[in-house]
């Protein structure tokens, strides 16, 4: 009995964990407000680009900051 | 009991991962759409037997703005040779699309999909995305984004679809 209860609880827990991932997906054509420049952390596009360049060359990583490319969700 | 719990676990796992939509691929039949347009309904099935360049765009998308003059250019150069340009707007607010169109005049056909059904059917991965559909109704090319250096390649693809020589 105890193991069944534990199993059920585990399944419920797992489902709850992933529950929001299926609800909160924003498709590329829905970005709208998220694509606006004010949604990024940095304010100045030139400064932002400079910082990203340093990340790209020193940390060997790029992207993942706001919406890619020209605020469009591409690249 | 073991069987049931593994089934439930599999279901939970599927719930966590979410089912990804399958993108339209080259060689597949292009999904049909029936949308309101600037000048009446726009249906893909109306272009049966013709080469169609479908472009998904939004007013908030920078590269889309850059692509408009280029698409106007393509329309004026190749419409006489059999090219049909259909630009599907995916803005959720109609007035935003209208403001964009006032500033960026479109010489080609514009359709509106506020619900986003068409981009979903095509499972596009970025904005803008263009899909070139051949006369047989099958997808010839899927292109995401719009960059200066890619224009020649896109034009080449259009020419190929129209059986034009370089």
gemmi code that builds the backbone of each chain (N, CA, C; Angstrom):
import gemmi

chains = {
    "A": [
        ("UNK", (0.844, -1.205, 0.000), (0.000, 0.000, 0.000), (0.877, 1.253, 0.000)),
        ("UNK", (1.877, 1.184, 0.848), (2.744, 2.341, 0.989), (3.483, 2.652, -0.316)),
        ("UNK", (3.939, 1.564, -0.977), (4.703, 1.767, -2.220), (3.812, 2.328, -3.324)),
        ("UNK", (2.545, 1.861, -3.367), (1.610, 2.367, -4.385), (1.404, 3.866, -4.173)),
        ("UNK", (1.179, 4.224, -2.922), (0.963, 5.636, -2.578), (2.174, 6.476, -2.970)),
        ("UNK", (3.343, 5.936, -2.682), (4.588, 6.644, -3.024), (4.709, 6.824, -4.530)),
        ("UNK", (4.366, 5.734, -5.250), (4.431, 5.772, -6.711), (3.499, 6.821, -7.274)),
        ("UNK", (2.271, 6.842, -6.776), (1.274, 7.823, -7.238), (1.760, 9.234, -6.951)),
        ("UNK", (2.303, 9.421, -5.757), (2.801, 10.750, -5.393), (3.941, 11.196, -6.307)),
        ("UNK", (4.796, 10.227, -6.638), (5.930, 10.538, -7.513), (5.450, 10.961, -8.891)),
        ("UNK", (4.449, 10.227, -9.406), (3.914, 10.539, -10.734), (3.254, 11.913, -10.740)),
        ("UNK", (2.451, 12.165, -9.688), (1.788, 13.473, -9.576), (2.833, 14.579, -9.505)),
        ("UNK", (3.866, 14.337, -8.716), (4.950, 15.319, -8.572), (5.624, 15.597, -9.899)),
        ("UNK", (5.897, 14.526, -10.632), (6.568, 14.670, -11.934), (5.712, 15.463, -12.912)),
        ("UNK", (4.410, 15.150, -12.920), (3.504, 15.842, -13.832), (3.428, 17.321, -13.476)),
        ("UNK", (3.390, 17.589, -12.183), (3.337, 18.984, -11.739), (4.599, 19.735, -12.152)),
        ("UNK", (5.723, 19.062, -12.066), (6.998, 19.687, -12.426), (6.981, 20.210, -13.857)),
        ("UNK", (6.456, 19.374, -14.732), (6.453, 19.744, -16.149), (5.208, 20.486, -16.560)),
        ("UNK", (4.278, 20.654, -15.627), (2.960, 21.220, -15.937), (3.000, 22.520, -16.701)),
        ("UNK", (3.863, 23.425, -16.282), (3.866, 24.750, -16.887), (4.619, 24.789, -18.210)),
        ("UNK", (5.476, 23.810, -18.430), (6.283, 23.860, -19.647), (5.430, 23.754, -20.890)),
        ("UNK", (4.311, 23.026, -20.778), (3.453, 22.889, -21.955), (2.529, 24.095, -22.111)),
        ("UNK", (2.304, 24.803, -21.015), (1.409, 25.964, -21.073), (2.151, 27.209, -21.560)),
        ("UNK", (3.376, 27.366, -21.098), (4.055, 28.641, -21.267), (4.956, 28.763, -22.470)),
        ("UNK", (4.795, 27.874, -23.453), (5.678, 27.972, -24.605), (5.298, 29.151, -25.493)),
        ("UNK", (6.284, 29.957, -25.811), (6.039, 31.078, -26.714), (6.608, 30.722, -28.081)),
        ("UNK", (5.744, 30.651, -29.056), (6.178, 30.306, -30.408), (6.830, 31.515, -31.062)),
        ("UNK", (7.679, 31.280, -32.083), (8.374, 32.393, -32.722), (7.423, 33.483, -33.241)),
        ("UNK", (6.229, 33.076, -33.663), (5.296, 34.068, -34.213), (4.507, 34.779, -33.123)),
        ("UNK", (4.747, 34.406, -31.859), (4.010, 35.030, -30.758), (4.886, 35.965, -29.936)),
        ("UNK", (6.123, 36.182, -30.364), (7.068, 36.904, -29.497), (6.664, 38.349, -29.229)),
        ("UNK", (6.191, 39.004, -30.239), (5.640, 40.359, -30.110), (6.313, 41.225, -29.035)),
        ("UNK", (5.726, 41.309, -27.846), (6.276, 42.167, -26.796), (7.654, 41.695, -26.323)),
        ("UNK", (7.873, 40.404, -26.370), (9.164, 39.868, -25.929), (10.283, 40.294, -26.872)),
        ("UNK", (9.937, 40.606, -28.106), (10.936, 40.978, -29.104), (11.335, 42.441, -28.998)),
        ("UNK", (10.624, 43.201, -28.177), (10.920, 44.624, -28.070), (12.260, 44.852, -27.383)),
        ("UNK", (12.974, 45.899, -27.794), (14.305, 46.155, -27.223), (14.278, 46.365, -25.717)),
        ("UNK", (13.183, 46.898, -25.196), (13.124, 47.156, -23.751), (13.016, 45.877, -22.926)),
        ("UNK", (12.852, 44.738, -23.594), (12.781, 43.472, -22.881), (14.157, 42.865, -22.624)),
        ("UNK", (15.207, 43.519, -23.129), (16.551, 43.005, -22.879), (17.111, 43.637, -21.602)),
        ("UNK", (18.140, 43.020, -21.044), (18.712, 43.535, -19.796), (19.444, 44.851, -20.023)),
        ("UNK", (20.226, 44.902, -21.081), (20.980, 46.108, -21.368), (20.076, 47.146, -22.021)),
        ("UNK", (20.453, 48.403, -21.891), (19.642, 49.450, -22.483), (20.181, 49.901, -23.826)),
        ("UNK", (21.500, 49.910, -23.925), (22.147, 50.466, -25.102), (22.532, 49.332, -26.068)),
        ("UNK", (22.004, 49.335, -27.269), (22.258, 48.226, -28.194), (23.739, 48.040, -28.529)),
        ("UNK", (24.459, 49.165, -28.626), (25.883, 49.095, -28.997), (26.692, 48.457, -27.861)),
        ("UNK", (26.384, 48.898, -26.650), (27.052, 48.356, -25.472), (26.736, 46.874, -25.337)),
        ("UNK", (25.497, 46.536, -25.570), (25.046, 45.144, -25.481), (25.819, 44.277, -26.465)),
        ("UNK", (25.990, 44.788, -27.666), (26.692, 44.073, -28.712), (28.160, 43.847, -28.340)),
        ("UNK", (28.725, 44.865, -27.732), (30.119, 44.820, -27.284), (30.299, 43.732, -26.229)),
        ("UNK", (29.390, 43.736, -25.263), (29.446, 42.747, -24.178), (29.297, 41.331, -24.748)),
        ("UNK", (28.376, 41.183, -25.667), (28.124, 39.867, -26.261), (29.322, 39.392, -27.069)),
        ("UNK", (29.986, 40.344, -27.685), (31.168, 39.989, -28.476), (32.248, 39.418, -27.561)),
        ("UNK", (32.412, 40.030, -26.396), (33.405, 39.555, -25.438), (33.028, 38.159, -24.944)),
        ("UNK", (31.762, 37.974, -24.657), (31.304, 36.645, -24.252), (31.598, 35.631, -25.350)),
        ("UNK", (31.295, 36.044, -26.577), (31.470, 35.138, -27.707), (32.913, 34.716, -27.891)),
        ("UNK", (33.827, 35.674, -27.738), (35.232, 35.371, -27.994), (35.945, 34.774, -26.790)),
        ("UNK", (35.558, 35.182, -25.580), (36.273, 34.695, -24.398), (35.656, 33.437, -23.811)),
        ("UNK", (34.349, 33.405, -23.807), (33.689, 32.278, -23.151), (33.244, 31.234, -24.170)),
        ("UNK", (33.460, 31.524, -25.439), (33.067, 30.610, -26.496), (31.586, 30.253, -26.417)),
        ("UNK", (30.783, 31.240, -26.100), (29.337, 31.000, -26.093), (28.637, 32.250, -26.601)),
        ("UNK", (27.526, 32.035, -27.266), (26.775, 33.198, -27.730), (25.291, 32.876, -27.763)),
        ("UNK", (24.508, 33.916, -27.768), (23.061, 33.760, -27.860), (22.417, 33.479, -26.513)),
        ("UNK", (21.121, 33.418, -26.526), (20.386, 33.135, -25.303), (20.049, 34.365, -24.497)),
        ("UNK", (20.372, 35.529, -25.026), (20.043, 36.769, -24.324), (18.890, 37.427, -25.058)),
        ("UNK", (17.756, 37.455, -24.443), (16.603, 38.049, -25.084), (16.249, 37.264, -26.333)),
        ("UNK", (15.713, 37.949, -27.296), (15.321, 37.295, -28.535), (16.428, 37.502, -29.549)),
        ("UNK", (16.804, 36.456, -30.233), (17.956, 36.507, -31.120), (17.800, 37.438, -32.303)),
        ("UNK", (18.900, 37.691, -32.979), (18.913, 38.487, -34.205), (18.383, 39.873, -33.990)),
        ("UNK", (17.585, 40.349, -34.887), (17.046, 41.701, -34.803), (15.776, 41.739, -33.988)),
        ("UNK", (15.753, 41.027, -32.895), (14.560, 40.993, -32.081), (13.455, 40.223, -32.741)),
        ("UNK", (13.816, 39.167, -33.435), (12.823, 38.497, -34.260), (12.685, 37.022, -33.950)),
        ("UNK", (13.614, 36.463, -33.184), (13.530, 35.031, -32.918), (14.212, 34.204, -33.972)),
        ("UNK", (14.849, 34.851, -34.924), (15.604, 34.086, -35.909), (17.053, 33.916, -35.443)),
        ("UNK", (17.802, 33.207, -36.133), (19.202, 32.764, -35.883), (19.488, 32.192, -34.500)),
    ],
    "B": [
        ("UNK", (0.931, -4.513, -11.858), (1.179, -3.221, -11.194), (2.383, -2.512, -11.824)),
        ("UNK", (3.412, -3.304, -12.057), (4.621, -2.732, -12.641), (4.328, -2.107, -13.998)),
        ("UNK", (3.509, -2.864, -14.769), (3.167, -2.412, -16.124), (2.455, -1.064, -16.089)),
        ("UNK", (1.471, -0.983, -15.161), (0.668, 0.244, -15.074), (1.556, 1.417, -14.676)),
        ("UNK", (2.412, 1.193, -13.675), (3.228, 2.318, -13.198), (4.204, 2.788, -14.286)),
        ("UNK", (4.706, 1.856, -15.095), (5.626, 2.299, -16.148), (4.869, 3.090, -17.225)),
        ("UNK", (3.606, 2.680, -17.444), (2.778, 3.411, -18.412), (2.533, 4.844, -17.931)),
        ("UNK", (2.180, 4.937, -16.643), (1.910, 6.258, -16.054), (3.177, 7.112, -16.098)),
        ("UNK", (4.305, 6.496, -15.813), (5.579, 7.233, -15.823), (5.878, 7.754, -17.224)),
        ("UNK", (5.589, 6.925, -18.236), (5.816, 7.348, -19.623), (4.935, 8.531, -19.982)),
        ("UNK", (3.680, 8.464, -19.480), (2.755, 9.568, -19.750), (3.230, 10.852, -19.096)),
        ("UNK", (3.714, 10.718, -17.867), (4.219, 11.888, -17.145), (5.415, 12.490, -17.875)),
        ("UNK", (6.254, 11.610, -18.398), (7.443, 12.064, -19.118), (7.048, 12.832, -20.382)),
        ("UNK", (6.041, 12.300, -21.079), (5.555, 12.969, -22.289), (4.992, 14.337, -21.942)),
        ("UNK", (4.337, 14.423, -20.761), (3.772, 15.687, -20.316), (4.860, 16.710, -20.043)),
        ("UNK", (5.963, 16.242, -19.485), (7.073, 17.135, -19.167), (7.725, 17.662, -20.447)),
        ("UNK", (7.984, 16.744, -21.356), (8.709, 17.132, -22.568), (7.848, 17.973, -23.514)),
        ("UNK", (6.570, 17.687, -23.563), (5.710, 18.376, -24.522), (5.991, 17.824, -25.896)),
        ("UNK", (4.981, 17.754, -26.722), (5.212, 17.170, -28.039), (5.594, 18.252, -29.043)),
        ("UNK", (6.797, 18.171, -29.611), (7.208, 19.207, -30.558), (6.476, 19.078, -31.892)),
        ("UNK", (6.117, 20.208, -32.460), (5.438, 20.186, -33.759), (6.469, 19.878, -34.841)),
        ("UNK", (6.046, 19.141, -35.830), (6.967, 18.784, -36.904), (7.006, 19.881, -37.959)),
        ("UNK", (8.209, 20.293, -38.287), (8.368, 21.380, -39.254), (8.082, 20.884, -40.666)),
        ("UNK", (7.636, 21.823, -41.488), (7.423, 21.502, -42.895), (8.784, 21.308, -43.545)),
        ("UNK", (8.928, 20.218, -44.263), (10.220, 19.931, -44.868), (10.141, 19.953, -46.384)),
        ("UNK", (11.310, 20.095, -46.973), (11.402, 20.121, -48.430), (10.889, 18.794, -48.988)),
        ("UNK", (10.028, 18.902, -50.007), (9.484, 17.695, -50.621), (8.089, 17.352, -50.122)),
        ("UNK", (7.721, 17.937, -48.959), (6.382, 17.686, -48.415), (5.348, 18.553, -49.123)),
        ("UNK", (4.094, 18.129, -49.071), (3.016, 18.964, -49.600), (2.805, 20.128, -48.636)),
        ("UNK", (2.708, 21.346, -49.177), (2.533, 22.527, -48.328), (1.118, 22.540, -47.756)),
        ("UNK", (0.987, 22.732, -46.422), (-0.355, 22.791, -45.825), (-1.166, 23.954, -46.394)),
        ("UNK", (-2.419, 23.691, -46.661), (-3.288, 24.724, -47.237), (-3.667, 25.736, -46.153)),
        ("UNK", (-3.996, 26.949, -46.582), (-4.536, 27.941, -45.643), (-5.595, 28.781, -46.326)),
        ("UNK", (-6.496, 29.291, -45.523), (-7.580, 30.138, -46.010), (-7.692, 31.307, -45.046)),
        ("UNK", (-7.156, 32.458, -45.445), (-7.049, 33.594, -44.529), (-7.654, 34.860, -45.118)),
        ("UNK", (-8.094, 35.760, -44.228), (-8.537, 37.057, -44.746), (-7.331, 37.852, -45.231)),
        ("UNK", (-7.485, 38.541, -46.333), (-6.372, 39.320, -46.874), (-6.765, 40.766, -47.086)),
        ("UNK", (-5.827, 41.544, -47.602), (-6.099, 42.949, -47.877), (-7.195, 43.107, -48.927)),
        ("UNK", (-7.190, 42.192, -49.892), (-8.208, 42.246, -50.951), (-8.932, 40.905, -51.035)),
        ("UNK", (-9.713, 40.586, -50.039), (-10.473, 39.334, -50.028), (-9.664, 38.168, -49.503)),
        ("UNK", (-10.308, 37.016, -49.469), (-9.691, 35.828, -48.891), (-8.476, 35.369, -49.688)),
        ("UNK", (-7.486, 34.884, -48.968), (-6.279, 34.363, -49.597), (-6.194, 32.872, -49.291)),
        ("UNK", (-6.248, 32.073, -50.347), (-6.170, 30.616, -50.171), (-4.977, 30.089, -50.938)),
        ("UNK", (-4.271, 29.172, -50.318), (-3.144, 28.568, -51.013), (-3.640, 27.710, -52.175)),
        ("UNK", (-4.794, 27.072, -51.975), (-5.332, 26.185, -53.018), (-5.688, 26.953, -54.294)),
        ("UNK", (-5.896, 28.281, -54.163), (-6.178, 29.099, -55.354), (-4.953, 29.207, -56.261)),
        ("UNK", (-3.788, 28.923, -55.698), (-2.544, 29.032, -56.474), (-2.081, 27.673, -56.980)),
        ("UNK", (-3.013, 26.769, -57.088), (-2.670, 25.411, -57.548), (-1.997, 25.480, -58.912)),
        ("UNK", (-0.890, 24.767, -59.060), (-0.176, 24.743, -60.338), (0.724, 25.942, -60.559)),
        ("UNK", (0.850, 26.777, -59.504), (1.706, 27.958, -59.624), (2.798, 27.949, -58.563)),
        ("UNK", (3.847, 28.686, -58.842), (4.942, 28.811, -57.871), (4.571, 29.911, -56.867)),
        ("UNK", (4.602, 29.572, -55.592), (4.213, 30.533, -54.556), (5.360, 30.714, -53.549)),
        ("UNK", (5.612, 31.969, -53.218), (6.592, 32.302, -52.180), (5.793, 32.816, -50.986)),
        ("UNK", (5.695, 31.996, -49.947), (4.937, 32.386, -48.758), (5.915, 32.926, -47.713)),
        ("UNK", (5.631, 34.121, -47.242), (6.508, 34.742, -46.250), (5.714, 35.037, -44.977)),
        ("UNK", (6.232, 34.571, -43.842), (5.601, 34.867, -42.557), (6.305, 36.067, -41.939)),
        ("UNK", (5.538, 37.098, -41.622), (6.141, 38.322, -41.085), (5.283, 38.908, -39.958)),
        ("UNK", (5.903, 39.810, -39.197), (5.199, 40.516, -38.128), (5.727, 41.944, -38.051)),
        ("UNK", (4.894, 42.837, -37.532), (5.281, 44.250, -37.483), (6.452, 44.478, -36.524)),
        ("UNK", (6.591, 43.596, -35.511), (7.620, 43.781, -34.494), (8.954, 43.153, -34.886)),
        ("UNK", (9.028, 42.629, -36.085), (10.217, 41.896, -36.502), (11.070, 42.752, -37.436)),
        ("UNK", (12.288, 43.056, -36.984), (13.192, 43.931, -37.728), (13.528, 43.444, -39.125)),
        ("UNK", (14.011, 42.208, -39.252), (14.380, 41.709, -40.579), (13.197, 41.664, -41.557)),
        ("UNK", (11.986, 41.533, -41.001), (10.799, 41.518, -41.874), (10.698, 42.849, -42.612)),
        ("UNK", (10.998, 43.929, -41.887), (10.936, 45.264, -42.450), (11.935, 45.394, -43.604)),
        ("UNK", (13.115, 44.799, -43.383), (14.137, 44.841, -44.432), (13.737, 44.013, -45.643)),
        ("UNK", (12.942, 42.978, -45.395), (12.601, 42.081, -46.497), (11.523, 42.659, -47.414)),
        ("UNK", (10.767, 43.625, -46.931), (9.652, 44.154, -47.732), (10.082, 44.785, -49.061)),
        ("UNK", (11.082, 45.701, -49.041), (11.509, 46.258, -50.337), (12.021, 45.172, -51.285)),
        ("UNK", (12.697, 44.194, -50.740), (13.226, 43.084, -51.551), (12.082, 42.266, -52.158)),
        ("UNK", (11.065, 42.009, -51.349), (9.924, 41.238, -51.854), (9.152, 42.021, -52.912)),
        ("UNK", (9.065, 43.357, -52.724), (8.448, 44.193, -53.750), (9.217, 44.074, -55.062)),
        ("UNK", (10.536, 44.060, -54.917), (11.419, 43.946, -56.069), (11.200, 42.603, -56.779)),
        ("UNK", (11.137, 41.538, -55.998), (10.922, 40.196, -56.554), (9.568, 40.122, -57.256)),
        ("UNK", (8.573, 40.731, -56.613), (7.219, 40.736, -57.181), (7.212, 41.416, -58.543)),
        ("UNK", (7.855, 42.606, -58.620), (7.815, 43.335, -59.891), (8.654, 42.637, -60.957)),
        ("UNK", (9.698, 41.909, -60.543), (10.556, 41.278, -61.539), (10.050, 39.909, -62.004)),
        ("UNK", (9.444, 39.170, -61.085), (9.111, 37.779, -61.424), (7.620, 37.459, -61.476)),
        ("UNK", (6.755, 38.415, -61.120), (5.328, 38.087, -61.149), (4.879, 37.796, -62.586)),
        ("UNK", (5.497, 38.488, -63.539), (5.177, 38.253, -64.945), (5.661, 36.893, -65.429)),
        ("UNK", (6.587, 36.335, -64.652), (7.155, 35.044, -65.056), (6.571, 33.882, -64.253)),
        ("UNK", (5.550, 34.175, -63.488), (4.831, 33.087, -62.813), (4.982, 33.023, -61.307)),
        ("UNK", (5.650, 34.019, -60.704), (5.814, 33.968, -59.248), (4.630, 34.639, -58.540)),
        ("UNK", (4.160, 33.999, -57.478), (3.108, 34.571, -56.643), (3.646, 34.762, -55.236)),
        ("UNK", (3.598, 35.998, -54.767), (4.115, 36.295, -53.438), (2.967, 36.494, -52.453)),
        ("UNK", (2.962, 35.691, -51.402), (1.943, 35.824, -50.371), (2.635, 36.041, -49.027)),
        ("UNK", (2.361, 37.195, -48.415), (2.979, 37.493, -47.122), (1.935, 37.322, -46.026)),
        ("UNK", (2.148, 36.349, -45.157), (1.201, 36.078, -44.077), (1.637, 36.820, -42.821)),
        ("UNK", (0.781, 37.739, -42.380), (1.079, 38.506, -41.172), (0.621, 37.726, -39.941)),
        ("UNK", (1.479, 37.692, -38.919), (1.143, 36.909, -37.724), (0.937, 37.799, -36.489)),
        ("UNK", (0.758, 39.100, -36.717), (0.503, 40.007, -35.603), (-0.794, 39.631, -34.892)),
        ("UNK", (-0.763, 39.728, -33.539), (-1.991, 39.428, -32.817), (-2.925, 40.636, -32.777)),
        ("UNK", (-2.337, 41.821, -33.009), (-3.164, 43.030, -33.068), (-3.185, 43.541, -34.499)),
        ("UNK", (-4.374, 43.597, -35.063), (-4.522, 43.954, -36.474), (-4.002, 45.361, -36.753)),
        ("UNK", (-4.208, 46.301, -35.802), (-3.817, 47.685, -36.065), (-2.301, 47.841, -36.185)),
        ("UNK", (-1.561, 46.982, -35.506), (-0.101, 47.046, -35.608), (0.364, 46.665, -37.009)),
        ("UNK", (-0.298, 45.679, -37.574), (0.019, 45.263, -38.942), (-0.328, 46.370, -39.927)),
        ("UNK", (-1.465, 47.042, -39.691), (-1.899, 48.114, -40.591), (-0.926, 49.285, -40.554)),
        ("UNK", (-0.453, 49.632, -39.361), (0.514, 50.728, -39.224), (1.795, 50.383, -39.981)),
        ("UNK", (2.224, 49.146, -39.847), (3.433, 48.682, -40.547), (3.245, 48.799, -42.060)),
        ("UNK", (2.081, 48.380, -42.528), (1.816, 48.386, -43.974), (1.710, 49.810, -44.534)),
        ("UNK", (1.327, 50.741, -43.661), (1.267, 52.144, -44.099), (2.678, 52.659, -44.377)),
        ("UNK", (3.614, 52.277, -43.513), (5.003, 52.721, -43.658), (5.774, 51.897, -44.686)),
        ("UNK", (5.372, 50.630, -44.830), (6.068, 49.734, -45.756), (5.063, 49.175, -46.752)),
        ("UNK", (4.878, 49.901, -47.820), (3.871, 49.488, -48.797), (4.235, 48.132, -49.400)),
        ("UNK", (3.226, 47.271, -49.507), (3.442, 45.947, -50.094), (2.760, 45.859, -51.446)),
        ("UNK", (3.535, 45.493, -52.460), (2.962, 45.348, -53.804), (2.425, 43.935, -54.004)),
        ("UNK", (2.711, 43.063, -53.045), (2.317, 41.662, -53.158), (1.078, 41.379, -52.295)),
        ("UNK", (0.591, 40.157, -52.358), (-0.607, 39.776, -51.606), (-0.279, 39.660, -50.112)),
        ("UNK", (-1.130, 40.265, -49.286), (-0.929, 40.180, -47.841), (-2.150, 39.503, -47.209)),
        ("UNK", (-1.877, 38.534, -46.354), (-2.947, 37.841, -45.631), (-2.701, 38.000, -44.136)),
        ("UNK", (-3.759, 37.867, -43.345), (-3.632, 38.075, -41.901), (-4.050, 36.829, -41.131)),
        ("UNK", (-3.188, 36.419, -40.216), (-3.479, 35.256, -39.386), (-3.219, 35.602, -37.925)),
        ("UNK", (-4.231, 36.221, -37.293), (-4.065, 36.648, -35.902), (-3.999, 35.465, -34.952)),
        ("UNK", (-4.691, 34.399, -35.302), (-4.729, 33.218, -34.428), (-3.438, 32.406, -34.508)),
        ("UNK", (-2.656, 32.626, -35.555), (-1.383, 31.917, -35.686), (-1.514, 30.463, -36.113)),
        ("UNK", (-2.608, 30.136, -36.787), (-2.818, 28.741, -37.208), (-1.852, 28.334, -38.320)),
        ("UNK", (-1.645, 29.252, -39.259), (-0.789, 28.920, -40.404), (0.680, 28.733, -39.985)),
        ("UNK", (1.257, 29.681, -39.231), (2.653, 29.428, -38.807), (2.785, 28.155, -37.989)),
        ("UNK", (1.722, 27.789, -37.289), (1.733, 26.559, -36.499), (1.738, 25.352, -37.438)),
        ("UNK", (0.906, 25.430, -38.451), (0.825, 24.322, -39.416), (2.158, 24.122, -40.135)),
        ("UNK", (2.845, 25.233, -40.367), (4.148, 25.168, -41.040), (5.279, 24.982, -40.028)),
        ("UNK", (4.934, 25.085, -38.732), (5.897, 24.947, -37.635), (7.160, 25.758, -37.879)),
        ("UNK", (6.970, 27.036, -38.127), (8.126, 27.875, -38.412), (8.951, 28.090, -37.148)),
        ("UNK", (10.256, 28.269, -37.352), (11.161, 28.328, -36.204), (11.689, 29.717, -35.928)),
        ("UNK", (11.423, 30.656, -36.796), (11.915, 32.013, -36.581), (11.143, 32.976, -37.440)),
        ("UNK", (11.356, 34.263, -37.159), (10.689, 35.290, -37.954), (11.749, 36.142, -38.632)),
        ("UNK", (11.619, 36.453, -39.893), (10.619, 35.903, -40.826), (11.019, 34.512, -41.304)),
        ("UNK", (10.051, 33.777, -41.800), (10.340, 32.512, -42.467), (9.666, 32.539, -43.824)),
        ("UNK", (10.416, 32.140, -44.841), (9.812, 32.070, -46.164), (9.804, 30.630, -46.655)),
        ("UNK", (8.723, 30.278, -47.310), (8.548, 28.923, -47.838), (8.265, 29.039, -49.336)),
        ("UNK", (9.102, 28.402, -50.110), (8.900, 28.426, -51.552), (8.182, 27.137, -51.957)),
        ("UNK", (7.041, 27.315, -52.604), (6.227, 26.165, -52.972), (6.191, 26.035, -54.497)),
        ("UNK", (6.508, 24.875, -54.980), (6.567, 24.632, -56.416), (5.194, 24.468, -57.032)),
        ("UNK", (5.161, 24.373, -58.354), (3.902, 24.236, -59.085), (3.156, 22.956, -58.701)),
        ("UNK", (3.887, 21.964, -58.213), (3.248, 20.708, -57.805), (2.705, 20.763, -56.376)),
        ("UNK", (2.808, 21.934, -55.738), (2.272, 22.096, -54.383), (3.197, 21.583, -53.302)),
        ("UNK", (4.400, 21.197, -53.692), (5.348, 20.691, -52.701), (6.377, 21.751, -52.325)),
        ("UNK", (6.843, 21.658, -51.096), (7.787, 22.650, -50.575), (9.155, 22.471, -51.245)),
        ("UNK", (9.672, 23.557, -51.790), (10.987, 23.525, -52.439), (12.075, 24.041, -51.514)),
        ("UNK", (11.691, 24.984, -50.640), (12.689, 25.620, -49.795), (12.024, 26.204, -48.547)),
        ("UNK", (12.701, 26.075, -47.415), (12.261, 26.757, -46.193), (13.438, 27.595, -45.723)),
        ("UNK", (13.192, 28.878, -45.563), (14.290, 29.758, -45.166), (13.879, 30.607, -43.975)),
        ("UNK", (14.728, 30.595, -42.945), (14.449, 31.368, -41.745), (15.368, 32.577, -41.674)),
        ("UNK", (14.805, 33.716, -41.339), (15.599, 34.946, -41.232), (15.716, 35.660, -42.564)),
        ("UNK", (16.242, 36.876, -42.508), (16.467, 37.623, -43.741), (17.718, 38.475, -43.577)),
        ("UNK", (18.757, 38.085, -44.279), (20.021, 38.818, -44.186), (20.437, 39.286, -45.567)),
        ("UNK", (21.153, 40.388, -45.546), (21.639, 41.014, -46.779), (22.316, 40.000, -47.707)),
        ("UNK", (23.224, 39.197, -47.117), (24.040, 38.300, -47.947), (23.272, 37.075, -48.458)),
        ("UNK", (22.040, 36.900, -47.958), (21.279, 35.728, -48.398), (20.332, 36.033, -49.556)),
        ("UNK", (20.262, 37.305, -49.925), (19.301, 37.699, -50.954), (19.533, 37.009, -52.284)),
        ("UNK", (20.807, 36.940, -52.674), (21.136, 36.333, -53.973), (20.726, 34.865, -54.014)),
        ("UNK", (20.970, 34.176, -52.897), (20.632, 32.753, -52.819), (19.117, 32.555, -52.932)),
        ("UNK", (18.380, 33.427, -52.241), (16.915, 33.335, -52.291), (16.405, 33.574, -53.705)),
        ("UNK", (17.007, 34.569, -54.359), (16.588, 34.881, -55.732), (16.905, 33.711, -56.659)),
        ("UNK", (18.049, 33.092, -56.411), (18.452, 31.930, -57.209), (17.428, 30.805, -57.087)),
        ("UNK", (16.972, 30.609, -55.851), (15.971, 29.558, -55.598), (14.661, 29.861, -56.321)),
        ("UNK", (14.278, 31.143, -56.299), (13.052, 31.556, -56.985), (13.186, 31.302, -58.482)),
        ("UNK", (14.342, 31.683, -59.025), (14.597, 31.489, -60.459), (14.544, 30.007, -60.822)),
        ("UNK", (15.131, 29.190, -59.970), (15.125, 27.738, -60.216), (13.706, 27.199, -60.235)),
        ("UNK", (12.900, 27.675, -59.263), (11.512, 27.206, -59.169), (10.721, 27.586, -60.405)),
        ("UNK", (11.077, 28.735, -60.981), (10.367, 29.218, -62.172), (10.980, 28.692, -63.471)),
        ("UNK", (12.006, 27.863, -63.326), (12.738, 27.323, -64.481), (13.347, 28.422, -65.344)),
        ("UNK", (13.880, 29.425, -64.679), (14.532, 30.514, -65.414), (16.033, 30.306, -65.372)),
        ("UNK", (16.672, 30.714, -66.450), (18.133, 30.586, -66.468), (18.771, 31.831, -65.868)),
        ("UNK", (19.939, 31.656, -65.285), (20.648, 32.793, -64.670), (21.150, 33.765, -65.721)),
    ],
}
model = gemmi.Model(1)
for chain_id, residues in chains.items():
    chain = gemmi.Chain(chain_id)
    for i, (resn, *xyz) in enumerate(residues, 1):
        res = gemmi.Residue()
        res.name, res.seqid = resn, gemmi.SeqId(i, " ")
        for name, pos in zip(("N", "CA", "C"), xyz):
            atom = gemmi.Atom()
            atom.name, atom.element = name, gemmi.Element(name[0])
            atom.pos, atom.b_iso = gemmi.Position(*pos), 0.0
            res.add_atom(atom)
        chain.add_residue(res)
    model.add_chain(chain)
structure = gemmi.Structure()
structure.add_model(model)
structure.setup_entities()
